[in-house]
């Protein structure tokens, strides 16, 4: 694995570290995912955008009943 040195504003670094920690990731993982998405984009087509690809599977353990209750309360 290659090492990369970047110059980034201190505030951006601080926010990125907080964001990564909240999601159980490292800043390196986030940067690698982003660079991979822009350097090797997915083929065009429905549901094949880098953003959709990056969040694919995040709701695997979601409770559909809880989501329905949330929507019922929200649109009451």
C-alpha positions in Angstrom: 0.0 0.0 0.0 1.3 3.4 -0.9 1.6 6.3 1.5 0.3 9.7 0.4 1.0 13.1 1.9 -1.7 15.8 1.6 -1.9 19.4 2.6 -5.3 20.1 4.1 -6.7 22.9 6.2 -6.6 22.2 9.9 -10.4 22.7 10.3 -11.1 20.2 7.4 -8.8 17.6 9.1 -10.6 18.1 12.4 -14.0 17.7 10.9 -12.9 14.7 8.8 -11.5 12.9 11.9 -14.8 13.6 13.8 -16.9 12.3 10.8 -14.7 9.2 10.5 -14.9 8.4 14.2 -18.6 8.7 14.3 -18.9 6.2 11.5 -16.2 3.8 12.8 -13.9 4.5 9.9 -10.4 6.0 9.4 -9.8 9.2 7.5 -7.6 7.1 5.2 -10.5 4.8 4.4 -12.7 7.7 3.5 -10.1 9.3 1.3 -9.4 6.0 -0.4 -13.1 5.4 -1.1 -13.4 8.9 -2.5 -10.3 8.6 -4.7 -11.4 5.2 -5.9 -14.8 6.5 -6.8 -13.5 9.4 -8.9 -10.5 7.6 -10.4 -12.5 4.5 -11.4 -16.1 5.5 -11.8 -18.8 2.8 -12.1 -20.5 2.3 -15.4 -23.4 4.6 -16.0 -26.9 3.4 -15.4 -29.7 3.4 -12.8 -28.4 3.0 -9.3 -24.8 3.0 -10.3 -23.7 6.3 -9.0 -20.6 6.4 -6.7 -22.8 7.8 -3.9 -25.3 5.0 -4.1 -22.6 2.5 -4.4 -20.9 3.8 -1.3 -24.0 3.5 0.9 -25.0 0.1 -0.5 -25.7 -2.4 2.3 -25.7 0.1 5.2 -29.3 -0.8 6.1 -28.8 -4.5 6.1 -29.6 -4.8 9.8 -32.4 -2.1 9.7 -35.7 -2.9 11.3 -38.4 -2.2 8.7 -41.1 -2.0 11.3 -39.2 0.7 13.1 -38.9 2.6 9.8 -42.6 2.3 9.2 -43.4 3.6 12.7 -41.1 6.5 12.0 -42.8 7.4 8.8 -46.3 7.1 10.4 -45.3 9.5 13.1 -43.6 11.8 10.8 -46.5 12.2 8.4 -49.3 12.2 11.0 
